[in-house]
Amino acid sequence: MGTPNVCIGCFSKWEKGKDVCPHCGWSPKRVYSEMFQWRTGDILETRYIVGEVFCRIKDIAVWRLYDNVLGIPCFVLRKMRDSKEELYSLALQLLSSDIFGAEEIAVLSIKRVAGKYVLVFTLKEWFIESEKMKYLLNSDIKNNAAVDRKEAVLPNVEREQALPAGTLLDERYQVKGCIGIGGFGITYLCEDLFLHRDVAVKEYFPEKWAERDKEYVAVKNVKVVDAYKFGLRSFLKEVCITAKFIHNPHIVTVYDAIEANDTAYMVMEYIPGISIGRELRAREYKPYTPKEMAEVICPVLSGLGEIHSQRIVHGDISPGNIMRSKQGKIYLIDLGAAKYNLESQPVLSAAFLKIDYAAPEQYQTAREGVPRGEGPWTDIYGVGATMYYMLTGHKPTDVITRLNQKNPDLAAPRKYKVRLSRKWMNLIHHAMELEREKRIRSISEFGDEIRRLLE
């Protein structure tokens, strides 16, 4: 057997010159371990690759698995006795542990895999000591443990094509109602019946190409079959990109993905709250103070910093894609337009283009259907445009208008009878330069400038 590229035991990149993985101890020469009829290297339901057994306590075993749909490694816990109720108790035990902080562990799902109920979870620290997990599983369940269940309020959203309340998805997620509608998808508030929590489930439903046939999604006609399939692949790519940031506190968490009913669904953390776009309308477009603006933008920059570290561009920064939860926490949502730096594959960017926040290079991408020169600087433009809106109460002049007028500068705040220090407008102009080479160079530099101006 030759040298592997990836360790089959823990899915880390194989270190050249090593006979044994330094992280998990797996070796290509080693006999694959087997437990509860699962064996290292097995592929389950064409989705999961079984790694090494991480630990075992009594009738409980924890494996490392790789999820090919979410595109991430994860831990999967099984009990010898097939009981989803007992797995729920173990989920509570994991979430109430003093060993892991709230942002270090994410319980993704309880589901059937290869005919058995399993608990799927991830840890921010992938290479933890197995003794920590054994200690946790041996501990008593705390009485106050509970899966975080946020108060759900259904907005008044109705649509003929939406799934009706009561619809059951994958035998686990029961639709409560529709909470959002877009050109390429419908988002539902659902109850996770196994983990007893509310989740948001986004259904791939491109209204131009699809129609409802009971719970199924049907393509309208043969002419749009290829477009529908291309959009579906893009949707599943969004799932994988979003799943990379499960442990970032300012990016919405993906729990699972389902392919069913001739479409796909992304199961996410439900965030009761309001988008900054709606918040602006609710306050009748009263400008934010620089301090209030920074309380929103700095967490967004934190999330973007990690996105950019993975060589990914969000591509759709706008007030509508920034959420403030009822607890005041800021989240960056909707990575539907996200793409890898310098990607050259065809994209659906034109469908996501928001003219008031889009950078010049995004117009070129929309026109040609292939990314042209997009990178971190593209998101910096969107952040600058969002700041302008928040600080003035008015949307910035769009790129096309700026390019076609003699003076491409943004309208001064005094035009709207808004008093704003010149230093803030200088920063916004720097972020929204039409030539990308002249923009602020990085998200970290942008954040430093905001903090400096607040001093």
KAZI-V297974 format. One record per residue. N is the residue number from 1. RES is the residue in one small letter. PHI is phi in whole degrees, -180 to 180 (999 if undefined). D_LAST is the distance of its C-alpha to the last C-alpha in whole Angstrom. Layout:
N|RES|PHI|D_LAST  N|RES|PHI|D_LAST
//
This chain:
1|m|999|61  2|g|-75|58  3|t|-71|55  4|p|-76|53  5|n|-86|49  6|v|-132|48  7|c|-69|49  8|i|-73|51  9|g|-78|50  10|c|-131|46  11|f|70|45  12|s|-83|43  13|k|-65|44  14|w|-71|47  15|e|-85|46  16|k|-59|49  17|g|85|52  18|k|-98|51  19|d|-94|54  20|v|-133|52  21|c|-66|49  22|p|-71|47  23|h|-90|45  24|c|-125|47  25|g|86|51  26|w|-72|52  27|s|-136|55  28|p|-60|57  29|k|-88|60  30|r|-82|59  31|v|-70|61  32|y|-63|59  33|s|-78|58  34|e|-136|59  35|m|-155|59  36|f|52|60  37|q|70|61  38|w|-105|58  39|r|-129|58  40|t|-52|55  41|g|97|55  42|d|-63|57  43|i|-114|55  44|l|-106|55  45|e|55|55  46|t|58|54  47|r|-118|51  48|y|-106|50  49|i|-102|51  50|v|-83|52  51|g|-94|51  52|e|-79|51  53|v|-65|52  54|f|-81|49  55|c|-164|50  56|r|-141|53  57|i|-132|53  58|k|53|57  59|d|-101|57  60|i|-117|54  61|a|-129|53  62|v|-121|49  63|w|-110|49  64|r|-92|47  65|l|-128|47  66|y|-112|46  67|d|-96|46  68|n|-73|47  69|v|-83|45  70|l|-78|42  71|g|74|42  72|i|-138|41  73|p|-79|42  74|c|-151|42  75|f|-104|44  76|v|-129|47  77|l|-108|49  78|r|-128|53  79|k|-109|55  80|m|-60|59  81|r|-88|59  82|d|-79|58  83|s|-142|56  84|k|-71|53  85|e|-66|53  86|e|-70|52  87|l|-67|50  88|y|-62|48  89|s|-61|48  90|l|-70|47  91|a|-62|44  92|l|-62|43  93|q|-64|43  94|l|-64|41  95|l|-73|38  96|s|-95|39  97|s|-68|39  98|d|-82|37  99|i|-74|37  100|f|-114|35  101|g|-77|32  102|a|-60|31  103|e|-95|29  104|e|-99|32  105|i|-131|35  106|a|-132|36  107|v|-84|40  108|l|-89|41  109|s|-169|44  110|i|-114|48  111|k|-155|50  112|r|-94|54  113|v|-128|54  114|a|53|57  115|g|83|59  116|k|-123|57  117|y|-74|54  118|v|-136|51  119|l|-108|47  120|v|-106|45  121|f|-149|41  122|t|-129|39  123|l|-123|37  124|k|-61|33  125|e|-95|35  126|w|-70|38  127|f|-99|40  128|i|-85|40  129|e|-75|43  130|s|-62|46  131|e|-64|46  132|k|-64|43  133|m|-68|44  134|k|-62|48  135|y|-61|46  136|l|-63|44  137|l|-71|47  138|n|-87|50  139|s|-76|47  140|d|-77|48  141|i|-72|46  142|k|-76|44  143|n|-65|45  144|n|-92|42  145|a|-68|41  146|a|-164|41  147|v|-69|40  148|d|-59|37  149|r|-119|38  150|k|-83|36  151|e|-66|37  152|a|-103|38  153|v|-124|39  154|l|-79|41  155|p|-73|40  156|n|-84|42  157|v|-120|43  158|e|-129|47  159|r|-158|48  160|e|-61|52  161|q|-83|51  162|a|-73|49  163|l|-65|50  164|p|-74|52  165|a|-57|51  166|g|99|52  167|t|-60|53  168|l|-108|52  169|l|-107|51  170|d|55|52  171|e|62|53  172|r|-128|50  173|y|-111|48  174|q|-101|49  175|v|-68|48  176|k|-97|46  177|g|172|45  178|c|-91|44  179|i|-120|40  180|g|-168|39  181|i|-135|41  182|g|-135|40  183|g|-65|42  184|f|-119|43  185|g|-166|43  186|i|-124|43  187|t|-110|41  188|y|-117|42  189|l|-89|42  190|c|-128|44  191|e|-103|45  192|d|-79|45  193|l|-70|49  194|f|-89|49  195|l|-103|45  196|h|54|45  197|r|-145|42  198|d|-86|41  199|v|-135|40  200|a|-100|39  201|v|-122|42  202|k|-98|41  203|e|-101|45  204|y|-71|45  205|f|-149|47  206|p|-76|47  207|e|-63|48  208|k|-74|50  209|w|-114|52  210|a|-130|52  211|e|-145|54  212|r|-86|55  213|d|-130|58  214|k|59|58  215|e|-85|55  216|y|-84|56  217|v|-110|54  218|a|-113|56  219|v|-73|56  220|k|-64|57  221|n|-158|59  222|v|-63|60  223|k|-68|58  224|v|-110|55  225|v|-60|56  226|d|-64|54  227|a|-64|51  228|y|-62|51  229|k|-66|51  230|f|-64|49  231|g|-63|46  232|l|-65|47  233|r|-63|46  234|s|-65|43  235|f|-64|42  236|l|-67|43  237|k|-67|41  238|e|-59|38  239|v|-58|39  240|c|-64|39  241|i|-65|36  242|t|-64|34  243|a|-66|36  244|k|-65|34  245|f|-118|31  246|i|-55|33  247|h|-99|30  248|n|-85|27  249|p|-70|25  250|h|-116|24  251|i|-127|27  252|v|-56|30  253|t|-89|33  254|v|-91|36  255|y|-99|39  256|d|-165|42  257|a|-140|44  258|i|-129|48  259|e|-110|50  260|a|-160|53  261|n|57|54  262|d|64|54  263|t|-151|50  264|a|-140|47  265|y|-133|45  266|m|-110|42  267|v|-96|41  268|m|-132|37  269|e|-58|35  270|y|-90|35  271|i|-116|32  272|p|-71|32  273|g|169|30  274|i|-146|29  275|s|-74|27  276|i|-65|24  277|g|-61|27  278|r|-71|29  279|e|-63|26  280|l|-61|25  281|r|-65|29  282|a|-65|29  283|r|-95|27  284|e|56|29  285|y|62|26  286|k|-68|23  287|p|-60|20  288|y|-79|17  289|t|-75|14  290|p|-54|11  291|k|-66|10  292|e|-64|14  293|m|-62|14  294|a|-64|12  295|e|-64|14  296|v|-93|17  297|i|-72|16  298|c|-63|15  299|p|-63|18  300|v|-63|20  301|l|-63|18  302|s|-62|19  303|g|-64|23  304|l|-64|23  305|g|-58|22  306|e|-72|25  307|i|-59|27  308|h|-68|27  309|s|-65|28  310|q|-95|31  311|r|61|31  312|i|-120|31  313|v|-109|30  314|h|-66|29  315|g|81|30  316|d|-150|30  317|i|-75|26  318|s|-164|26  319|p|-58|25  320|g|-72|29  321|n|-106|28  322|i|-120|25  323|m|-109|26  324|r|-113|24  325|s|-73|27  326|k|-64|28  327|q|-88|26  328|g|92|23  329|k|-79|23  330|i|-100|22  331|y|-128|25  332|l|-98|26  333|i|-122|29  334|d|59|32  335|l|-99|33  336|g|-64|36  337|a|-99|35  338|a|-66|33  339|k|-153|35  340|y|-79|35  341|n|-52|34  342|l|59|36  343|e|-65|39  344|s|-120|42  345|q|-79|44  346|p|-56|44  347|v|-136|42  348|l|-101|41  349|s|-58|38  350|a|-59|40  351|a|-71|40  352|f|-104|36  353|l|-66|35  354|k|-107|33  355|i|-59|33  356|d|-78|30  357|y|-123|28  358|a|-83|30  359|a|-80|29  360|p|-54|32  361|e|-66|34  362|q|-73|34  363|y|-65|36  364|q|-66|38  365|t|-61|39  366|a|-63|40  367|r|-71|42  368|e|-97|44  369|g|79|43  370|v|-133|42  371|p|-56|39  372|r|-131|38  373|g|74|35  374|e|-84|32  375|g|-166|30  376|p|-53|26  377|w|-60|25  378|t|-68|27  379|d|-68|25  380|i|-61|22  381|y|-61|24  382|g|-63|24  383|v|-66|21  384|g|-61|20  385|a|-65|22  386|t|-66|21  387|m|-61|18  388|y|-59|20  389|y|-61|22  390|m|-69|20  391|l|-85|18  392|t|-115|21  393|g|80|23  394|h|-133|26  395|k|-71|27  396|p|-72|26  397|t|-63|29  398|d|-73|31  399|v|-59|32  400|i|-61|35  401|t|-64|35  402|r|-62|32  403|l|-70|35  404|n|-97|37  405|q|-110|36  406|k|-60|35  407|n|-107|32  408|p|-79|30  409|d|-66|27  410|l|-74|25  411|a|-63|26  412|a|-68|23  413|p|-55|22  414|r|-62|24  415|k|-59|27  416|y|-103|26  417|k|60|25  418|v|-112|21  419|r|-93|18  420|l|-144|16  421|s|-57|13  422|r|-59|15  423|k|-63|12  424|w|-72|13  425|m|-67|16  426|n|-62|16  427|l|-66|15  428|i|-64|17  429|h|-59|20  430|h|-64|19  431|a|-73|20  432|m|-107|23  433|e|-58|25  434|l|-69|29  435|e|-90|29  436|r|-62|28  437|e|-65|28  438|k|-93|25  439|r|-76|23  440|i|-52|20  441|r|-78|22  442|s|-153|21  443|i|-63|19  444|s|-64|17  445|e|-65|16  446|f|-61|15  447|g|-62|13  448|d|-61|11  449|e|-66|10  450|i|-62|9  451|r|-65|7  452|r|-65|5  453|l|-70|6  454|l|-80|4  455|e|-68|0
//
